[in-house]
Amino acid sequence: MADLAASGDAPELGAPLPPSRLGTQDHWNSVYEREVKMFNEIGDEGEVWFGEDSAQDMVEWAEEHFPHLDGRILDLGTGNGQLLFAFSAAGYTSLTGVDYSPLSIQLAESVLAARLASDEHTVSSPPPSFFTADILDVALGETVPHVTDSEEKWDLVTDKGTYDAVCLSDEVRQGRNLRELYVESVSKLLQPGGLFLITSCNWTQAELEKAFVTPASGLSVHSHVPRASFQFGGSTGSSITTVAFEKQ
């Protein structure tokens, strides 16, 4: 599932991945159509990408490096909202999740309603908000409701698997690939000093740094979340990678 964490001299560091159906909106609409049905039938909240521990690790990183419980947090490709629910349980109160799949947002809102009605979960007040939005439009100069229609930019932007999916698309918009648009959008969303926290299963730390730390993005490496590693074929690797970047 994940690439080996390569050394700095890896060939074609960060080379494009072959396109896949996982990089299409049709795929994710079908995924969330199925998960909405499962939630309505048996209350299954859906898959937690990379496992619950990965979300908790991101929250614990934030508690150390971003302890502002009222700071504005935007989750990109929020899916069923599980990452924001973890932040909410930790006391963060200004949480917004966006996804380009309307069915994802339908699922996240249904899960939120069920959690608010239950005594089993801690949900911050106010609770997370979820909206359908394609954040790649930010790079194309378009206003994205609930994302760019405020004078305030975002203090913390999170991604758990979304960039991975974007990189599996061969779509081109206005002559630019989606991977390039994604990096630019993230940069434009952050206020100076804002943080971008990303967890990936397809890219190593070195590859993420190469993609996001560019003169145009204005991002620099802030920190990373240590992960358990393994040895294979003379290389050291980990199943997922989590890196934080800061907007200059």
N, C-alpha and C positions, 0 to 999 in steps of 0.2 A: 504494500500500500504506500509506504513512504520511501523516498530515496534515501540512500546512505548520506550521512552528514559528511560531505566531502572536504578534503583539504583544499587549500587555496589554489593549488595548481591543477584542479580538476579541468578536464577538457570541456570547452564550450560551457563555461559556468553560467547557469541560468538559461540555457538554450530553450527555445519554445518547445512545448509539449505537443504531441500529436493531437489533433482535434478529437473530441469525443461528444457523445450525446449528453454527457453530464455537464457540458458547457452550454446547453441550450435551455431557453425558457420553457419550451414544450416539456422537456424532461421534468423540470422542477414543478411545473403545474400538475403533471400527472402524479408525482410523488406526493404533493400536498393534497391533491384530490383524494388520494387513497388514505392519507393520514387523517384528514378531516372526517372521512367516513368512519375510520376506526375509532376516533375520539367520540363521535356521536353514538357509536354502537356500544363501546365497552370502556370509554374513558381513558384510552391509551393516549398519552400526550405526544407520542411520536419519538423518533430517534434523537438521541443526544450525540451529535457528531463529535467524534474523538473521545467520547465518554465523559461522564460527569466530573471526573478528576481534572480534566483539561480546563473545564469552565471554572472549577474551584481554584485552580492554580492561577488563572487570570484574575480572579477576584482578589486572591491573596497578594498578587503583585500590586494591584491597585491600592489595596489597603496600606501597603508600604510606600508606594511612590505617588499615589494620587488619593490622599485621605480626605479630599473635599467631598463630603457626602452630598452636597447640593450642586456639585459641578455638573455641567451639561455633558451627558454621555450619549453617543450615537452608535448603535450597533448596525453594521452593514450586512445585509443578507441574513436577517434575524431568524428566518425559518419559523420554528415553533416558539421562539422567544426564550428558550431555556437559559441562554447566557444572561439575558437581562433579569430573569427571575432569580438567578444566583446573585447578581449585583443588588437586586431589590432586597433579598433576604439579608444581605450584609448591611443594609441601611442606606444605600444610595437612593436618592429621591428624584433626580431629574434624568429620566431614562427614556430614550426614544429608539424604537427599532423600525427599520425599513427593509422592504424586500420587494423585488420586482414582480413576484408572484402574488396576485390577490388572494389566492387560496392559502398561501403561507400566513398572510395577515389574518385571514378568517380563523385559521387554526390557533394562532397566537392569542387572538382576542377571546376565543372560546376557552382556551386554557386559563387565561387570566380570570375570566368570569367564574370559572369553577374554583380556582384557588381563592378568590375573594370570598366565595360562599363557604369555604371549608376552614376548619380550625387546624388543619394539618400543615398549612404552609404559612410562612411569614411573608407578607407583601408590604412594601413601603407605602407611605402616604405622602404625596400622590403615587399611584401605581405606575408602572411602565405604560407608555403609549406606543401604538403600532400603526404604521401607515404604509400604503403601497407607494413605492417610489423607485425609480431607476437612477441610482446616484451617478452613473456614467454620464448622464445629462449635465452634471455639474461642469465637467471638463469641456463640454460643448457650448457652455455659456448660457444654458437655459435655467430658468428659475424652477426649482424643485420644491413644491409645497411641503411644509413641515420640516424641510431640510435647509434650504437657503433663503427662505422668505423672512428671516429675522436678521436684524443688524448684527446680532451676536453670532460668532462662530462657535465651534465646538471645543470643549476642553479635552475630551477623551473620545477617540473613535476606536471601535473594536471590530475585529474580524476573526471569525473562527470557521475557516473553510471556504469563505466566499471568494477570496482571491484565487484559491485553487481552482474553483469552478470557472471563474472568468478566464483563466489561462487555458482552459480546455475548449474555448470557443474560437472558431476561425472567422467569426463575423468581423466586418470592417464598417466603421461609421465615419463618414466624411474623410475617407482615406486613411483612417487610423485604426490600429487594432485595439481591442478592448482592454488588453493588459496595460497598454500605454495610457489609455483614458482613465483606467482605474487609479493608477498612481497619481495622475494629475488631479483627479477628483478628491482623493484623500488629502492631498496637499492643500487644495482650495478650501476644504471643509474646516481645517484646523486654524484656530487662532494662534498667534505667536506664542510659543511656549507650550502649545497644545501637544498632546501625546497620541500616538497611534500604536495600538497593541494588536498584533496579529499572530494567530496560531495557524500553522500550515502542516499538511501531511505530505505535500509534494515538493516542497522547496527546503533547502538547507538554510542555515543562518547566513552563510556567505552569499547564497543566491538571493535571499530576501534583501540583504544589505545592498547588493549590486543593483537590484531592481528599484529600491525605494530611495537610496541615498544618491541623488543626482543634483547637479547645479540647478536644474529647473524646479525640482521638488522642494528644495530648501529643508529637507529632512536630514537629521543626523541620528546615529545610533544612540539610544538612551541606555538600554539595558536588555537583558534577556532572562528568560526563566530557565533555570537548569533542568535538564531532563535526564532520566536514566538512559544510559548508552549501551551499545553492544558492538562487538567486533565481528567483521565479516570481510573476507578477502583482503585483509590488510588495511581496511578502512574502519573508522569509528563512526557509528551512526546512531540515530534515535528515531522513534516512530513518528514523533511530531516535533515541531520547532516553534517556539514562541519568542518573538522579538518585539521590543518597544522602540519606537522612533519619536524624536522630538522635532517640532516645527520651529525653525529659527526665526 
